[in-house]
């Protein structure tokens, strides 16, 4: 166990929470901002069809990004649990296992993109220039699947190596690199969607190189490359199970976006998909911040679970819930107060696009803060090793969407498509949030500081 770690019984819960959460939220927010910058450049230099193409590509590339998060969160949680149990050797093996999973799943990710990207784009109803732009965008990523997976996983593995500042720095440098390259490739060289893809891939390479330099340096606490490398099939299985909920959350959002794209083609127009792309950027910014809060909470909760400090877990989750809710409500107020100005970041003044995106903000984002709390609940169960419950929450989120998406548009048309997500979030939150708190309070009642209760 690291004696320098602040995740100890006598440390301030709030101070430790902010120590891990602020860097993670900052990194996720910056990550979200450079995605938004992609949209800004594409919206102004390519137009509505470019925005529609990125939104159509996102559900396809989400599986690759989700694999990185699966490894980062699954192996990262396992590392923190072993640290809480004061077993550094096991933590080191979990780190090496995570690195091995990056290579294996990264190669599979490239194969997936090569084989399935084009039919998955067509399945969403993309045609004409939108289809062409989307294919151009995904072709670049298909060559570098392992880089995309690695850039998603490594910052979280390093954060669980007790180096949250280093992990944040990696993501920030990558994000800044992407913004600069977007300007050069899209704004100056006029490469369009290919330029956006190349900017992202090169930025991801920068992140991966920084991560490898850290892991080989004397600053790495686990120092995996200074010891015999041991890959554990058992740890690989545990990491995949524990991190699967993060992948399912990504896939949930991808499937929901793809379904919305298809329905916007059916009930609206190409402008509707472009408007959805803009609204999705606003959703993504909060989603990533909420994800950052949940992921910042994870090392602390995993450590306390390993150390059987259940009262501390309750304090951390309560603090994370309050922060998530407050930020969600503030963001909702902001986008509703200045919709035209915020939408104007992505378009040169298309009145139809502005009107439809404004409608989307009013309806689609109405319960955005509940999405953040659902993410938090899923992360809580993953952090304590109950990956099956975490996966169940994410799967339920998907399954809840489809009947609502099937029913509402038939009754309300285009507005029904916009309303489906907030209604689904409200229903799921009524189930998931009491489930999480029931489990937390049950741990406190049953646990005596030595025995970890089951669910």
C-alpha positions, 0 to 999 in steps of 0.5 A: 500500500502507498503510504503517501496515498490520501485514500486512508481512513484518517484523511478528509473525505471531501479533500480526497474526493476533490483531489481525484474528481477535479482532475478527472472532471477537468480532463473529461470537460476538456475532452468534451470541449475538443469534441465540441470544437470538432463540431464548431469547425465542421459546422462552419467549414463543412455545414449541416451535412458535416454535422449530420455525418459526425453524428452518424459516425459517433454510434459506430466509433462508440464501441471502440471508445467504450472498449478503452473505458472498459479497460480503464475503469475495470482494471483501474477499479481492480487496482484500487481494490487491491491497494485497499487490501494492501496488496501491491503485487496484485495491483501491479499484476492488474495493471499489466493485465490492463495493458495486455487487454489494450493490445488484444481489444485494440486489434479487434476494434480495428477489425470491427471498423473495417468490417462493419462501419459502412453498413452501420452508417447506412443502417441509420439512413445516411445518404448522399454527402452525409454517407460519404463524409461519414465513411471518410471519417471512419476510414481513418479510425479503422487504421488506428483502433488500438490507439483509440482504445489505448488513449481511452484506457491509459489515463484511467490506469495511470490515475489508479496508479495514484497519479490523477494529475499526470492522467489529467495532463495527458488528456489536456495535452491531447485535447489541445493538440486536437484543437490545433490540428482541427484548425490546420486540417479543417480550417486551413487545409480544407480536409473536411471530415478526414481532417477531423479524424486525423486531428483526433488520431494524432492527438490520441497518439500524443496521449499514448506516448505520454502514458508510456513515458510515465509508466516507464519512469521512476514516477510510476508508483506500481513501476510495472516495467521494473518488475516481471510482467505477469498477465492474469487471466483471472484479473482479465476476466474481473476487469472485463466484468467490472468495466463492462458497465462502462462499455454498455453505457457507451453502447447505450448512448450509441444505440440511442443516438443511432435510433434517434438518427433513424427516426429523425430521417423518418419524421424530420429531415437532414436538418433534424439530424444536424440539429440533433448533433448540436443538441448532442454536443450540449448533452455530451458536455454534461455527460462527460462532466458527470462521467468525470465525477463518477470516475473521480469517485471510483478510486475512493469507493473501490479503496474503501470497499477493499478496506471495508470502510462502508461509512466512508463510501456513503459520504463519498457517494452523497457528495458526488450525488450533490455535485452531479445534481447541481452541475446538471441543473446549472447546465440546464438553466444555461442552455435554456437561457441562451439557446440561440447564442449557444447554437450559433457556435455550430452554424453560420446562421441557418434559421431552420437549423437554429429553430429545430435545435432550440426545440431539441434543447427545450425537450431533449435536455429536460431531464439531463441531470437525471442522466448524471445520477444514473451514471453515478449509480452504475459507477458505484456498483462497478467500483465495489466489484458488482459489475453485473448490477452495473451492467444491468443498469446500463442495459435497462437504460437501453431497453427503456428507451426503445418502447418509448421511442416506438410509441411517442413519435407515432403520437407526437411526431418529431416532438415525440422523438425529442421527448423520449430520452427525458421520459426514459431517464425519469422512469429509470431514475425512480428505480436505480437511485433507490436501489443504490442507496438501499445497498449503501445503507445495507452495507452500513447496517450489516458491516461491522468494519471486518465483514463485507455484506453481500447485496 
